[in-house]
Amino acid sequence: MTPPQHPALAVTPPAGPVRAVAVLLHGGRARSTAPVRARQLAVVRMLPFDRALRQAGAAHGLAVARLRYLVRGWNGPQRSPVPDAQWALDTLSERYPGVPLALIGHSMGGRTALYVADDPAVEVVVGLAPWIEDGDPVDTLLGRRVLLAHGTHDRMTSASATARYAELAGRVATSVSFVSVDSASHAMLRRAEVWHRLTAEFVAGALFGEPVARDGNVTVKGTSGDATTNVVLKALAGEASLVV
């Protein structure tokens, strides 16, 4: 069987015109050339974020795109998911010209987002328990609004590395917030709703600058809500270090 030439890209548009696109980038492994399958946990883990983003942003015109890489690994200097992600951004910009993009990446997907964030269409970057190494680019975040979240019980990727990176990124990005998710681990299963809402509400607020829709209700910026919403509002205001 001939291997596919391009990764898989699935887009769910809103009912009306597309005003922005959120791009979901799943995790992977340090090294592997095995193909990515739709039912692998790293891919499935992003499905609740797809639903949360559509719930928060569809009324504003948000489409949600899910990328599935060709292979599972980062693979050292090959940086295998990076060209896949750039291909997806190029494809989306051709399909929706002039529309801003938000990148949401988990683990290796978070690292991938950092490498392609300088695409002219990207305005928002969210890294969820991102895998970050010394030497990963910072200047790609110039002018972007950035949210980096890491669980305090993560044993797979380093919360301290993410915090250090957030400090560096704060010198070039429009805003950077580092959110420490208390008691959460790398898989984002514990306190899952916090991860989903934090991502969806931040993306909707950063892209549209409007009240954030959740469960059919609207949380108005500047008002007191629950802990997660308050953290989102502070992140949208550019507060650098937060805990939820």
N, C-alpha and C positions, 0 to 999 in steps of 0.2 A: 504494500500500500504506500502510495506517495504521501510524504508528510505535508501538512498544510503550509502554504507560503506565508500566511498571515495569521496572527492570533485571532481569537474569537472576541467579537465586540457585540454586546447586546444592549440596545437602547430602548428605554421605555419613555415615550414622550408624554407630556401633559395633554389634557383635552384641547387646550387652545394653543396659541403661538408659543414657540420655545424662546424663552428670554435668557436662559442660562442652562448649563449642563454640569452635573456633578459626576465625576469619573471615579469609580471604585477600583482600587488596585489591591489585589490580594497578596498574602504572604507566600513564602516558599522556603527554600533550603539554601544553605551556603553553597553547596555544590550538588548539582544533579542535572543531567541532560534528558531525564525521563520526561515524556510529554505530560502536560497538565490535563487532568480529567475533570469534567464538570462536577463530579460527586466527591472530589477530594475536600477534606475539611477546610483547608485554607480558602478554597473557593466558596464553599457553602457558608462559611463564617461571615461573608459579606452580605448575604441575602437579607438579614434583618436591617442592615444599614440602608440597603436599597429601599425597603418598605418605609423606614423612618424618614428618609429623605423625600420620598414621594409624598408622604403624609404632610410633611412640613412645608414642602415647596411647590407642589403641583398647582395649587391655586394661584401662585405667582408666576407660573410658566417654567418650572424647573423640570428638565428631562434628566433621567438617571441612566448612566452608561456603566456597564460592568465589563471589564476587560479580563480575558483569560489568556495568560502568557502561553507561548509555545512550549517552553520547558520550565521545570520546577525550580531550577537553581539560579543563583546570582553568578556563580562561576568566575570568581576573581575578576581579572581585567576585562573579561568578556562582558560583564554587567548585562547578562542576557535579557532581563526584563526591560531594560532602558529603551532599546530600539522598538520593542513592542509597544511601550507606553507612548513613545513619540509618534509612532505610526497611528495609534488611536487618536491622539490629539490632532494630528494632521487630518485624519478622516473626519473627525467631528467638526473641525473648523471649515472643511469643505462643505459638509452637510448643512452646517448652521453658521454661515459667515457672519462675523462681527459679534457673535454671542460669547459672553465670558464663560470661563470654565473654572470649576473648583476640583481640586485633586484630593481624594481621601484614600490614604494608604495605610494598611496594617502591616507591621513588622517589615519584611522585605519590601512590601508595597509602599511603606512610608519612606524607606530609603530611595526607592525608585522615584517617588514623587519629587524628592529633593533634586534629582538629576535632570528632571524635565520641567521644573517649575519656571524656568526662564522662557518657556514658550509664550509668545506675545498674548495669547488668549487667556492665560492663567491669571486669575486674580486672587484666589483663595487656596490655601494648602492646609490640610489637616493630616497630621501624623499620629496614628494610634499605636502605642507601644512600638515606635519605630526602631528598626535596627540601624544604628548610627555608628560609624567608625571615624577615627581621626582622618582628616583629609577629605571627608565628604564635603561637597560644595555648599557654600553659604551665599555667595553672590547671586545665585539663581533666584533667591528670594527677594531680590531688590524690588521694592514697591508692592509686595504681596502682603495680604493679611494672613497670619499663620496661627494655627492652634496645634500644640503638641501635647498629647496626653499619655500618661504612663501610670500603670498600676504599681502600688507600693510593694506588692508581693510577686512581681514579675521576676522569674528566674531564667528567662530565655534571652531577653534583651535588657540593656542597662538604662534604668531611669536616670541615673546620675549623668550618663553620657547625653541623654536627651536634654536634661536641664542645662548642661554646659553648652550644648549646641544652641539652645534657645537664647542664651546670653549672647552668643556670637551673632546669631541671626537678627537679634534686636538692633544691631548696628546698621542693618541695611533694609530690613523689611519695614513696611508701613506700621505694622504692629505684630508682636509675637507674645503669645500667652502660653506658659507651661502649666498644665493642670495635672496635679497629683491625684490619682483616683485611689482612695483609701481602700485597702484590703483586696484590691483587684489583682488578678494574675494576667499572664500573657494572652490567654485564650479569650479574655473578655466575657467569660460566662458568668462569673460572679459579678453582681451589680450590672447585669447586661443592659438594663433599661437606661442606666446612667450614661453608659458609653453611646448608646443609640441616640438618646436625646441630646447629649452634649454635641455630638457631631451634626445632627440634623438641624438643630436650632441655631448653632453657630453658622453653618453654611447658609441657611435661609436668611439669617439676619445680615451676614456679611455681603451676600450677593444682592439682596433686594432692599436692604435698609428700611424694612417695613416690620410691622408686628409679626411675631412668629406664631404660626398656626400649629396647634397640637391637639389631637383628639377632637377636632371640630371646634375648639375654642381658640381664642387669641390671647396671647400673653403680651401685654403692651410694654414696650421698653420703658424702663425707668420706674416701674412699679415693683412692689415686693411680691415675690412668688416663692416657690419651694427652693431648696438648696441648689438643685441642678440649674434651674432657670436663672437664679441669681448669679451663678458662676458664668453662665453663658453671657449674661448682660455685662458682667465685668470684663470678660474676654473681648467682647465686641467693643468695649470702651478702651481696650488696650492694656489692661492690667497685666503685669508681667508674670506673677506667680500666684497660683490659686490652688485650692484643695477642695475636693468634693467627696 
